[in-house]
Each structure stands twice: as C-alpha cells, then as structure tokens.
Amino acid sequence: PLIEKGQFRFVISTPSLLERLVHFVQNDKKSFTFLGIRYVGESLSPRRRQLISGAFRCILFGTYATKECGLLAMECPEEKFHLAPWMNYIEIVDSQGKLLPHDEEGRIIVTFFENYVMPFIRYDIGDRGIIHSEPCPCGRKTKTITFTGRAGGSIETPSGKSVMFLSISSAIAKNFHDEISRFQLEQIALDKLVFRFIPSARYSPAVGEQLIKTLQLLLYNEITCDLEKVSEILPNSEGKTQILSKSF
C-alpha cells in the first residue's frame, strides 16, 4: 500500500529485502515500475539481479560502503565498482600489512578523508578485495575494485586449514545455480556444517548427493555436511542475510 500511495520512483534497499518484495508483488499480482534501484549491504548475484530488475522493469546499481568510512565504490553500467578517491584512499595489503600491487587479492585498508573529529588512517575494515589495473569499458578513469569476502568469512577445519567462504559460494554459483535459489552456511561444530538452502524446481536427490560431495571436497573431507531444505531464509534486522555463521 505504501508503494502504491507514495508514487515512489527510486528505491534503496538490500537485495534480500528486494527479493522478498518481488515475492509479495508477484503473489498479490501487483505491478510496480521504478526509475532505478540502488542495492546496498550485500552482493548481488546475476540470478537475483535478473529477478529484481525484471520484476520492477528498471536498472539496478550498487554502492560499496562501510559505516565507519562511508562510500568506498559505486557500480557503473558495466557492473564494475569504481573507487571514490575524492572521499578516501584505498590500499590492498597482505597478512603482514605489506602493500600489494594491483590485481592481487588481500585485505582492504582505508584512509577516510571526511572525518575530521576522529580520522581513520589506514583502517582495516575487515574486508578482502582486489584493485584492478585494467581500465573499465565504461570509460571512467577511476580504478575498479572487486570485493572478495570478509576477512573472517572462512571455515576452519579440525586440522587447522582455512577455507574461504568465497571458494564455496563460487562453486555453488558455478555448479548448482539452476537447482539452488539461496543458501546459508552454519558451522555447528569444528567437524560439522549445516548447508541450509531454498531448492528450485530442478532440485533432485541426485543433486543433493553431488552437492554434499562438492562441499566435503572443498572442506578437505574433514567436515561432515548436512543438508537442510527450507522455504525461506530471512534477513536480519538490518535487512541483510547472514550467509555464514558459527554456533559452537
């Protein structure tokens, strides 16, 4: 009702809440069109982008920001995130704090220019990423950055190995994008993981068997994986969906 009465032309939200809005709109057989949607707080998969833009018949663009340092990057029509050098200076460093060259992945360090009361100088925001040397096809001259995950976004195995969440999410996107709509990981013990997911119509028991094999291979066969099919995965109070959690 608020959307119908308010004549809203532009929406700012997280992909999780936008996806829920699509669900309600389709169930109620409503039709809304926006000039544009800015998504924040989460990454946007190609499947979710197509779903949301198709439902509201508009373009989507994102911003990469933190509460402490504000805007870090903005998405262009080529779906690449451009740095905002007038607001901050971003560096990529290794685990020892050594500056890395462009095109190498590491910790994102930010010096924020606009907080005069309490400056953030070479502040570790807890994210990992890559600054690219190749110019963007859109023609803008600013460097582009790819966010690769949270520094703490990893699963520890009993032997002490660390598996980045990005490697798991990439494997799911590559091999199971037609069978799994959304998913969430919860490590409930050092040697046990729950893979919670919303299956699509193409999901089958055979897909589940292959999914378990894929997960256990990524986890060096040190962690048992249980599958849990659910009808929905709800976002938290900030509108974000917690993709990886630990409860032990």
LINDA-V779374 format. One record per pair of residues at least 24 apart in sequence whose C-alpha atoms are under 6 Angstrom apart, sorted by the first residue. I is the first residue (numbers start at 1). J is the second residue. D is the distance in whole Angstrom. If there is no record, write none. Layout:
# LINDA-V779374
i->{I,I}
j->{J,J}
d->{D,D}
This chain:
# LINDA-V779374
i->{9,9,10,10,10,10,11,12,12,12,13,13,14,14,14,32,33,34,36,38,69,81,81,82,82,82,83,83,87,88,88,102,102,102,103,103,103,104,105,105,126,126,127,158,179,184,185,185,186,186,186,187,188,188,189,191,192,192,193,194,194,195,196,196,197,197,198,198,198}
j->{34,35,34,35,36,37,37,37,38,39,39,40,39,40,41,56,57,58,60,62,112,144,145,142,143,144,143,144,113,112,113,131,132,133,130,131,132,130,129,130,150,151,151,190,203,243,243,244,244,245,246,246,247,248,248,223,223,224,225,225,226,227,228,229,229,230,229,230,231}
d->{5,5,6,6,5,6,5,6,5,6,5,6,5,5,6,6,6,6,6,5,6,5,6,6,6,4,6,6,6,4,5,5,5,6,6,6,5,6,5,5,6,5,5,6,5,5,6,5,6,5,6,5,5,5,6,4,5,5,5,6,5,5,5,6,5,6,6,5,6}
